[in-house]
Amino acid sequence: MRPEPFSPTGTDESMAGPPPGCPAHGIGPGGLRRLYGPEAEDLGAVYEKLRAEHGTVAPTLLHEDVPIWVVLGHSENLQMVSSPSLFSRDTRLWTALQDGTFKPDHPLMPHVAWQPICCHAEGDEHLRLRGAVTGAMSTIDHRGIRRHINRATQHLVNQFCEEGRADLVSQFAEHLPMAVMCEILGMPEEYNDRLVQAARDMLKGTETAIASNAYIMETLMRLTARRRAEPEDDFTSHLINHPAGLTDEEVGQHLRVVLIVAFESTANLLANVLRVVLTDPGFRAQLNGGQMTVPQAVEQSLWDEPPFSTILGYFAKQETELGGQRIRKGDGLLLGIAPGNVDPRVRPDPSANMMGNRSHLAFSGGPHECPGQDIGRAIADVGVDALLTRLSDIQLACEESELRWRASISNRHLVELPVHFEPKPQQDVKALPGHAPVPSQRTDWEIGTKQPEPAAAVAEPQPAAPPKAAPAPEEPARPKGAWRRFLLWWRGY
């Protein structure tokens, strides 16, 4: 029997939730599940309970018990994002915002507050603003950016390679996307630790988030003024000079969206891919054995652990139906990326390998699909490959169970990813590609969790030496140096 249709405008507030300490404390007014609080620490489990109780679209409560729908079905999410006549991203349409249910000091207000950006625009205004962003994106030299990603990776690895240990979150995953995006936007001189920390702090919603946002906007508005006066061949200049004629405020706000979304999503993607490589023997074996390439590993991560688990939000422009639920005009909906990716109808086995399948929801879809997804993929592909090439013996420096996560309704990311490896010398990041030897195929990576050292007094057991009479069959003849040429092509040289 299906539950009574839920609507933010029709919730019975007279139904009191259970008292604190009650086993059902994750249930709020109207008997609805909360997406926050102690019972929602594992949101993946909450989504599965909601799927069992309500189907593909479920009624839930945000912080401070603000009602909202969460879309759990893969096809229902695609239907929502691809129906601009029914669902809008203009937050001003949300009934909860209009009637004061969603208060100005709500902790999620930074995600909801309307801004003059393409993410919140519709119709002709969306076409104007989005056209400027995609037009500027089309001018990016992707081969040149891949070279920059490789150099930036080598530079970051140089900072810790001699130590023999590192935290791949704070020393790599959070820095590489920012370094690359500063280059793309045309402000490489602005890339520094403070910018990285400000971006992370702003997304955490801490007490200093407003100050961090102000610092980032000051940096971007300074760049806008500089490029308005002296344009160069970079994303910012092309955005300013696009026929859409964006104002300085519009340029600055779009630079902020591009920078912050790329930073957060790609930092999470890098950390997720590296964690799986370091902890999943099956995944690692496929990568080491050549059954999976780094780009395929990245794509698998986008299915299993999308950088953003949900996006707030979409808003009904008129009364409609979605997933068998009655959606009223002004209702808010969460784009359920993570639950949609494990919808049993498209993925009966959540652990299944999705190699070659790009139908995940990680980059949304429809008119508001992420325009910079190819840049994000490139940062992850080149960055992970270059890091593992430099540090081929890298291992996790703690037990997998000791890894800590920071979760919110929008995403879940690693706090740190400690690793250790044999200390390596620094490399000249400015050396021309032909000046450095190109590594052979990586068939001997030593990647995994920390292993005990073998006893010194006991000779290391040798597997019966591979019979010299039956050596591994040689690869089919191919021109000498083909692998070298392939690697140079792959890295953009």
Protein Blocks (a to p, Z undefined) as FASTA:
>chain_A
ZZddddfklccfklccddehiaklmpcehhiacfedjklmpmmlmmmmmmmmnojadcdd
dehhiacdddfbfklmmmmmmmmklpccbfklpmklmnomagfklcklmmmoccddfklg
ghjllmmmmmmmmmmmmmpcfklmmmmmmmmmmmmmmmmmmnopacfklmmmmmmmmmmm
mmmnopaklgcfklmmmmmmmmnopaklmmmmmmmmmmmmmmmmmmmmmgcddfklmmmm
pmklpafklmmmmmmmmmmmmmmmmmmmmmmmmmmmmmmmklmmmmmnopacfklmmmmm
mmmmgfblbdcddddfbdcdeehiacdehiacdddfklmmmgfklmmblmbccehiakbf
klggajllcfklmmmmmmmmmmmmmmmmmmmmgccfbdfklpccdddfkbccdfbdcddd
dddddddfkbcfklpccddddfkbccddddddddfklccdddddddfklccdddddddeh
klmmmmmmmnoZZ
